[in-house]
């Protein structure tokens, strides 16, 4: 991703919508969270479907809900500083 960002300076941020944005790991990765930005129900359902499939592992016991799905972002400068 760092190569793409360096090649395309017009890209100003790395943005993601995920249930993972509700977890502390995304703070440690450097994402700013925007829980008040609405996410369409269809997108939440799709994300939760993928998460449920990934959570077939019997050792994983944390649940995932629609409230966990949110938008997170990191500026291009911050991303390159952290991960270049």
RODO-934090 format. One record per residue: residue number from 1; residue in one letter; x, y, z of N, C-alpha, C in turn. Coordinates in Angstrom, 2 decimals. Layout:
// residues N
resi=NUM, resn=A, n_px=X, n_py=Y, n_pz=Z, ca_px=X, ca_py=Y, ca_pz=Z, c_px=X, c_py=Y, c_pz=Z
...
This chain:
// residues 84
resi=1, resn=X, n_px=0.82, n_py=-1.19, n_pz=0.00, ca_px=0.00, ca_py=0.00, ca_pz=0.00, c_px=0.86, c_py=1.25, c_pz=0.00
resi=2, resn=X, n_px=2.01, n_py=1.19, n_pz=0.68, ca_px=2.86, ca_py=2.38, ca_pz=0.71, c_px=3.33, c_py=2.76, c_pz=-0.69
resi=3, resn=X, n_px=3.64, n_py=1.77, n_pz=-1.52, ca_px=4.07, ca_py=2.06, ca_pz=-2.89, c_px=2.96, c_py=2.75, c_pz=-3.68
resi=4, resn=X, n_px=1.74, n_py=2.26, n_pz=-3.53, ca_px=0.61, ca_py=2.88, ca_pz=-4.23, c_px=0.41, c_py=4.31, c_pz=-3.76
resi=5, resn=X, n_px=0.49, n_py=4.55, n_pz=-2.46, ca_px=0.31, ca_py=5.91, ca_pz=-1.94, c_px=1.42, c_py=6.83, c_pz=-2.42
resi=6, resn=X, n_px=2.64, n_py=6.34, n_pz=-2.49, ca_px=3.74, ca_py=7.18, ca_pz=-2.97, c_px=3.59, c_py=7.49, c_pz=-4.46
resi=7, resn=X, n_px=3.09, n_py=6.54, n_pz=-5.23, ca_px=2.89, ca_py=6.73, ca_pz=-6.66, c_px=1.70, c_py=7.64, c_pz=-6.98
resi=8, resn=X, n_px=0.77, n_py=7.73, n_pz=-6.03, ca_px=-0.47, ca_py=8.48, ca_pz=-6.26, c_px=-0.70, c_py=9.50, c_pz=-5.15
resi=9, resn=X, n_px=0.02, n_py=10.61, n_pz=-5.18, ca_px=-0.09, ca_py=11.60, ca_pz=-4.10, c_px=-1.47, c_py=12.24, c_pz=-4.00
resi=10, resn=X, n_px=-2.30, n_py=12.09, n_pz=-5.02, ca_px=-3.66, ca_py=12.62, ca_pz=-4.96, c_px=-4.55, c_py=11.84, c_pz=-3.98
resi=11, resn=X, n_px=-4.13, n_py=10.62, n_pz=-3.60, ca_px=-4.86, ca_py=9.85, ca_pz=-2.59, c_px=-4.49, c_py=10.45, c_pz=-1.24
resi=12, resn=X, n_px=-5.45, n_py=10.94, n_pz=-0.53, ca_px=-5.20, ca_py=11.68, ca_pz=0.71, c_px=-5.36, c_py=10.86, c_pz=1.98
resi=13, resn=X, n_px=-5.99, n_py=9.68, n_pz=1.89, ca_px=-6.22, ca_py=8.91, ca_pz=3.11, c_px=-6.47, c_py=7.44, c_pz=2.78
resi=14, resn=X, n_px=-6.22, n_py=6.62, n_pz=3.77, ca_px=-6.60, ca_py=5.21, ca_pz=3.74, c_px=-7.85, c_py=5.11, c_pz=4.60
resi=15, resn=X, n_px=-8.93, n_py=4.62, n_pz=4.01, ca_px=-10.23, ca_py=4.59, ca_pz=4.68, c_px=-10.77, c_py=3.16, c_pz=4.64
resi=16, resn=X, n_px=-11.36, n_py=2.74, n_pz=5.74, ca_px=-11.96, ca_py=1.42, ca_pz=5.78, c_px=-13.24, c_py=1.40, c_pz=6.58
resi=17, resn=X, n_px=-14.14, n_py=0.52, n_pz=6.17, ca_px=-15.36, ca_py=0.26, ca_pz=6.93, c_px=-15.28, c_py=-1.20, c_pz=7.34
resi=18, resn=X, n_px=-15.30, n_py=-1.43, n_pz=8.65, ca_px=-15.12, ca_py=-2.79, ca_pz=9.15, c_px=-15.64, c_py=-2.91, c_pz=10.57
resi=19, resn=X, n_px=-15.96, n_py=-4.14, n_pz=10.96, ca_px=-16.28, ca_py=-4.41, ca_pz=12.36, c_px=-15.01, c_py=-4.30, c_pz=13.20
resi=20, resn=X, n_px=-13.86, n_py=-4.46, n_pz=12.59, ca_px=-12.59, ca_py=-4.36, ca_pz=13.31, c_px=-12.34, c_py=-2.95, c_pz=13.84
resi=21, resn=X, n_px=-12.99, n_py=-1.95, n_pz=13.25, ca_px=-12.81, ca_py=-0.58, ca_pz=13.72, c_px=-13.30, c_py=-0.42, c_pz=15.16
resi=22, resn=X, n_px=-14.13, n_py=-1.32, n_pz=15.62, ca_px=-14.62, ca_py=-1.25, ca_pz=17.00, c_px=-13.62, c_py=-1.85, c_pz=17.99
resi=23, resn=X, n_px=-12.56, n_py=-2.45, n_pz=17.50, ca_px=-11.58, ca_py=-3.12, ca_pz=18.36, c_px=-10.38, c_py=-2.21, c_pz=18.62
resi=24, resn=X, n_px=-9.71, n_py=-2.45, n_pz=19.72, ca_px=-8.54, ca_py=-1.64, ca_pz=20.10, c_px=-7.39, c_py=-1.74, c_pz=19.12
resi=25, resn=X, n_px=-7.31, n_py=-2.83, n_pz=18.39, ca_px=-6.19, ca_py=-3.02, ca_pz=17.45, c_px=-6.13, c_py=-1.90, c_pz=16.43
resi=26, resn=X, n_px=-7.27, n_py=-1.39, n_pz=15.99, ca_px=-7.24, ca_py=-0.34, ca_pz=14.98, c_px=-6.69, c_py=0.97, c_pz=15.55
resi=27, resn=X, n_px=-6.87, n_py=1.19, n_pz=16.85, ca_px=-6.23, ca_py=2.35, ca_pz=17.50, c_px=-4.71, c_py=2.19, c_pz=17.43
resi=28, resn=X, n_px=-4.25, n_py=1.00, n_pz=17.75, ca_px=-2.81, ca_py=0.75, ca_pz=17.74, c_px=-2.24, c_py=0.82, c_pz=16.32
resi=29, resn=X, n_px=-3.06, n_py=0.49, n_pz=15.32, ca_px=-2.61, ca_py=0.60, ca_pz=13.93, c_px=-2.59, c_py=2.04, c_pz=13.45
resi=30, resn=X, n_px=-3.27, n_py=2.94, n_pz=14.17, ca_px=-3.24, ca_py=4.36, ca_pz=13.84, c_px=-4.49, c_py=4.91, c_pz=13.18
resi=31, resn=X, n_px=-5.56, n_py=4.13, n_pz=13.14, ca_px=-6.78, ca_py=4.63, ca_pz=12.52, c_px=-7.57, c_py=5.52, c_pz=13.48
resi=32, resn=X, n_px=-8.10, n_py=6.59, n_pz=12.94, ca_px=-9.07, ca_py=7.42, ca_pz=13.67, c_px=-10.44, c_py=6.87, c_pz=13.32
resi=33, resn=X, n_px=-11.28, n_py=6.72, n_pz=14.33, ca_px=-12.60, ca_py=6.11, ca_pz=14.14, c_px=-13.68, c_py=7.18, c_pz=14.07
resi=34, resn=X, n_px=-14.67, n_py=6.93, n_pz=13.24, ca_px=-15.78, ca_py=7.85, ca_pz=13.06, c_px=-17.10, c_py=7.11, c_pz=13.27
resi=35, resn=X, n_px=-17.45, n_py=6.81, n_pz=14.52, ca_px=-18.65, ca_py=6.01, ca_pz=14.79, c_px=-19.96, c_py=6.72, c_pz=14.45
resi=36, resn=X, n_px=-19.93, n_py=8.04, n_pz=14.29, ca_px=-21.16, ca_py=8.77, ca_pz=14.01, c_px=-21.48, c_py=8.87, c_pz=12.52
resi=37, resn=X, n_px=-20.56, n_py=8.44, n_pz=11.67, ca_px=-20.85, ca_py=8.43, ca_pz=10.23, c_px=-21.71, c_py=7.20, c_pz=9.94
resi=38, resn=X, n_px=-22.89, n_py=7.41, n_pz=9.36, ca_px=-23.79, ca_py=6.27, ca_pz=9.13, c_px=-23.26, c_py=5.32, c_pz=8.05
resi=39, resn=X, n_px=-23.44, n_py=4.03, n_pz=8.30, ca_px=-23.09, ca_py=2.98, ca_pz=7.36, c_px=-24.40, c_py=2.32, c_pz=6.93
resi=40, resn=X, n_px=-24.58, n_py=2.13, n_pz=5.64, ca_px=-25.81, ca_py=1.53, ca_pz=5.14, c_px=-26.01, c_py=0.13, c_pz=5.71
resi=41, resn=X, n_px=-27.25, n_py=-0.20, n_pz=6.01, ca_px=-27.59, ca_py=-1.51, ca_pz=6.57, c_px=-27.11, c_py=-2.66, c_pz=5.69
resi=42, resn=X, n_px=-27.25, n_py=-2.50, n_pz=4.37, ca_px=-26.81, ca_py=-3.54, ca_pz=3.45, c_px=-25.30, c_py=-3.79, c_pz=3.58
resi=43, resn=X, n_px=-24.53, n_py=-2.72, n_pz=3.73, ca_px=-23.08, ca_py=-2.88, ca_pz=3.88, c_px=-22.75, c_py=-3.53, c_pz=5.22
resi=44, resn=X, n_px=-23.45, n_py=-3.13, n_pz=6.28, ca_px=-23.23, ca_py=-3.76, ca_pz=7.59, c_px=-23.52, c_py=-5.26, c_pz=7.53
resi=45, resn=X, n_px=-24.64, n_py=-5.62, n_pz=6.90, ca_px=-25.02, ca_py=-7.02, ca_pz=6.78, c_px=-23.97, c_py=-7.81, c_pz=6.00
resi=46, resn=X, n_px=-23.46, n_py=-7.22, n_pz=4.93, ca_px=-22.44, ca_py=-7.87, ca_pz=4.13, c_px=-21.16, c_py=-8.08, c_pz=4.93
resi=47, resn=X, n_px=-20.75, n_py=-7.06, n_pz=5.66, ca_px=-19.53, ca_py=-7.15, ca_pz=6.48, c_px=-19.71, c_py=-8.20, c_pz=7.58
resi=48, resn=X, n_px=-20.86, n_py=-8.21, n_pz=8.22, ca_px=-21.10, ca_py=-9.19, ca_pz=9.28, c_px=-21.14, c_py=-10.61, c_pz=8.72
resi=49, resn=X, n_px=-21.64, n_py=-10.77, n_pz=7.50, ca_px=-21.64, ca_py=-12.09, ca_pz=6.87, c_px=-20.23, c_py=-12.60, c_pz=6.67
resi=50, resn=X, n_px=-19.34, n_py=-11.72, n_pz=6.19, ca_px=-17.95, ca_py=-12.12, ca_pz=6.01, c_px=-17.29, c_py=-12.42, c_pz=7.35
resi=51, resn=X, n_px=-17.58, n_py=-11.61, n_pz=8.35, ca_px=-17.00, ca_py=-11.83, ca_pz=9.68, c_px=-17.48, c_py=-13.14, c_pz=10.27
resi=52, resn=X, n_px=-18.75, n_py=-13.45, n_pz=10.09, ca_px=-19.29, ca_py=-14.71, ca_pz=10.62, c_px=-18.63, c_py=-15.92, c_pz=9.97
resi=53, resn=X, n_px=-18.41, n_py=-15.84, n_pz=8.67, ca_px=-17.73, ca_py=-16.94, ca_pz=7.97, c_px=-16.31, c_py=-17.10, c_pz=8.49
resi=54, resn=X, n_px=-15.64, n_py=-15.97, n_pz=8.71, ca_px=-14.25, ca_py=-16.02, ca_pz=9.19, c_px=-14.19, c_py=-16.54, c_pz=10.62
resi=55, resn=X, n_px=-15.28, n_py=-16.38, n_pz=11.37, ca_px=-15.30, ca_py=-16.77, ca_pz=12.77, c_px=-15.79, c_py=-18.20, c_pz=12.98
resi=56, resn=X, n_px=-15.67, n_py=-19.04, n_pz=11.97, ca_px=-16.02, ca_py=-20.45, ca_pz=12.12, c_px=-15.06, c_py=-21.16, c_pz=13.07
resi=57, resn=X, n_px=-13.93, n_py=-20.50, n_pz=13.33, ca_px=-12.93, ca_py=-21.03, ca_pz=14.25, c_px=-13.54, c_py=-21.18, c_pz=15.64
resi=58, resn=X, n_px=-13.54, n_py=-22.37, n_pz=16.18, ca_px=-14.17, ca_py=-22.64, ca_pz=17.47, c_px=-13.45, c_py=-21.96, c_pz=18.64
resi=59, resn=X, n_px=-12.21, n_py=-21.54, n_pz=18.44, ca_px=-11.46, ca_py=-20.88, ca_pz=19.51, c_px=-11.77, c_py=-19.40, c_pz=19.61
resi=60, resn=X, n_px=-12.53, n_py=-18.85, n_pz=18.67, ca_px=-12.85, ca_py=-17.42, ca_pz=18.68, c_px=-14.23, c_py=-17.24, c_pz=19.29
resi=61, resn=X, n_px=-14.29, n_py=-16.50, n_pz=20.40, ca_px=-15.55, ca_py=-16.41, ca_pz=21.14, c_px=-16.16, c_py=-15.00, c_pz=21.18
resi=62, resn=X, n_px=-15.50, n_py=-14.03, n_pz=20.58, ca_px=-16.05, ca_py=-12.67, ca_pz=20.59, c_px=-17.14, c_py=-12.55, c_pz=19.53
resi=63, resn=X, n_px=-18.25, n_py=-11.97, n_pz=19.92, ca_px=-19.33, ca_py=-11.75, ca_pz=18.97, c_px=-19.09, c_py=-10.49, c_pz=18.17
resi=64, resn=X, n_px=-19.80, n_py=-10.37, n_pz=17.06, ca_px=-19.73, ca_py=-9.20, ca_pz=16.20, c_px=-21.17, c_py=-8.76, c_pz=15.94
resi=65, resn=X, n_px=-21.41, n_py=-7.46, n_pz=16.07, ca_px=-22.76, ca_py=-6.94, ca_pz=15.83, c_px=-22.71, c_py=-5.76, c_pz=14.87
resi=66, resn=X, n_px=-23.88, n_py=-5.34, n_pz=14.41, ca_px=-23.96, ca_py=-4.20, ca_pz=13.49, c_px=-23.37, c_py=-2.94, c_pz=14.12
resi=67, resn=X, n_px=-23.45, n_py=-2.82, n_pz=15.43, ca_px=-22.91, ca_py=-1.64, ca_pz=16.10, c_px=-21.38, c_py=-1.60, c_pz=16.03
resi=68, resn=X, n_px=-20.76, n_py=-2.73, n_pz=15.79, ca_px=-19.30, ca_py=-2.80, ca_pz=15.67, c_px=-18.80, c_py=-2.24, c_pz=14.34
resi=69, resn=X, n_px=-19.65, n_py=-2.21, n_pz=13.33, ca_px=-19.24, ca_py=-1.77, ca_pz=11.99, c_px=-19.18, c_py=-0.25, c_pz=11.97
resi=70, resn=X, n_px=-17.98, n_py=0.27, n_pz=11.65, ca_px=-17.82, ca_py=1.72, ca_pz=11.56, c_px=-16.70, c_py=2.07, c_pz=10.60
resi=71, resn=X, n_px=-16.64, n_py=3.35, n_pz=10.28, ca_px=-15.63, ca_py=3.86, ca_pz=9.38, c_px=-14.40, c_py=4.30, c_pz=10.17
resi=72, resn=X, n_px=-13.24, n_py=4.03, n_pz=9.62, ca_px=-11.99, ca_py=4.49, ca_pz=10.19, c_px=-11.11, c_py=5.03, c_pz=9.08
resi=73, resn=X, n_px=-10.21, n_py=5.95, n_pz=9.42, ca_px=-9.35, ca_py=6.55, ca_pz=8.40, c_px=-8.00, c_py=6.94, c_pz=8.98
resi=74, resn=X, n_px=-7.03, n_py=7.02, n_pz=8.08, ca_px=-5.70, ca_py=7.49, ca_pz=8.43, c_px=-5.21, c_py=8.30, c_pz=7.23
resi=75, resn=X, n_px=-4.66, n_py=9.48, n_pz=7.49, ca_px=-4.18, ca_py=10.30, ca_pz=6.37, c_px=-3.03, c_py=9.60, c_pz=5.66
resi=76, resn=X, n_px=-2.82, n_py=9.97, n_pz=4.42, ca_px=-1.72, ca_py=9.40, ca_pz=3.65, c_px=-0.39, c_py=9.65, c_pz=4.36
resi=77, resn=X, n_px=-0.19, n_py=10.87, n_pz=4.85, ca_px=1.06, ca_py=11.19, ca_pz=5.55, c_px=1.28, c_py=10.30, c_pz=6.77
resi=78, resn=X, n_px=0.24, n_py=10.11, n_pz=7.57, ca_px=0.34, ca_py=9.26, ca_pz=8.74, c_px=0.63, c_py=7.82, c_pz=8.37
resi=79, resn=X, n_px=-0.04, n_py=7.33, n_pz=7.33, ca_px=0.16, ca_py=5.96, ca_pz=6.90, c_px=1.61, c_py=5.74, c_pz=6.46
resi=80, resn=X, n_px=2.11, n_py=6.66, n_pz=5.63, ca_px=3.48, ca_py=6.52, ca_pz=5.15, c_px=4.50, c_py=6.64, c_pz=6.29
resi=81, resn=X, n_px=4.22, n_py=7.53, n_pz=7.21, ca_px=5.12, ca_py=7.68, ca_pz=8.35, c_px=5.20, c_py=6.39, c_pz=9.17
resi=82, resn=X, n_px=4.07, n_py=5.74, n_pz=9.34, ca_px=4.03, ca_py=4.50, ca_pz=10.14, c_px=4.56, c_py=3.28, c_pz=9.40
resi=83, resn=X, n_px=4.23, n_py=3.17, n_pz=8.12, ca_px=4.41, ca_py=1.89, ca_pz=7.43, c_px=5.38, c_py=1.90, c_pz=6.25
resi=84, resn=X, n_px=6.01, n_py=3.01, n_pz=6.00, ca_px=6.95, ca_py=3.07, ca_pz=4.88, c_px=8.24, c_py=2.37, c_pz=5.24
